[in-house]
Amino acid sequence: MVLAAVPSPVTSVWHLGPLPVRAYALCILAGIAVATLIMERRLRARGVAAGTSLDIAVWAVPFGILGARIYHLISSPQDYFGAGGDPLRALAIWEGGLSIWGGLAGGALGAWIAVRRRGLPLSVAADALAPGLPVGQAIGRLGNWFNNEVYGRLTTVPWGLEVHDMRTGQLLPGLYHPTFAYEALWNLGVALLVWGADHRFAFRRGRAFALAVMGYTAGRVWIETLRIDEATTFFGVRLNVFTAVLVFLGATLYFLTTRPEARQPDRAAAQYGGSAAGDGGGSGG
């Protein structure tokens, strides 16, 4: 018996005069801002000059959004290029459809360009971002709630989700697993795990970021099996499951085979143009 239900918004756009304000975009921007702030604090705790996170974000964010959209179009092409599809909707990123896998790849490329310009190792920036990335992803998942998307199969759990067809405004029959919420909560747990482990062991050389990727992909596998939105499959299994497993294995291999690096805060501060005063006792925020 259904004891309760989680409602969904019937609109995801508000208008300030002629200007549309889209909830999905606001959630994505809020997630980016929070992740950047966390990275900034952790970079400064590692002796890196103030403002470096913003320089990295200027390159990483547009590359990440482009990569996220490209992966989504590859993994779910039917709405855009299949029978009855609309190719122009491939440009409508405000409707949703940004994949974390493509976002990671594109964002990494943009970050690599940025850190090369700053003379900063990519691993330093990645470790600083490690707990902030899942927090930002969790915030961004709220946009899926506004868009009535990324939900799972029918359920009778008390937190079952009401879902609207956003094209007609009609409420779909039944209640659904709020898989976007599962992922958001999982991501917050991953962020706490990475922050605590990094604070305890002071990871370096990209190992904190690898731990974040391991945590995220482990959760994504079981969450992905609940989703019912159309996606490319192989042998009846969603492409994103294969991707999550491969990325998990790669991150695990990197984490286990990369030797820890002795901490040398004074040298790091001198090399990256910051101050070592804030680097004592762990990894910062």
Helices and strands as residue ranges (DSSP letters): E 13-16, E 19-22, H 23-45, H 52-75, H 78-81, G 87-91, G 93-95, H 100-118, H 122-129, H 132-146, H 179-201, H 207-224, E 233-234, E 237-238, H 239-257, H 265-272, G 276-278
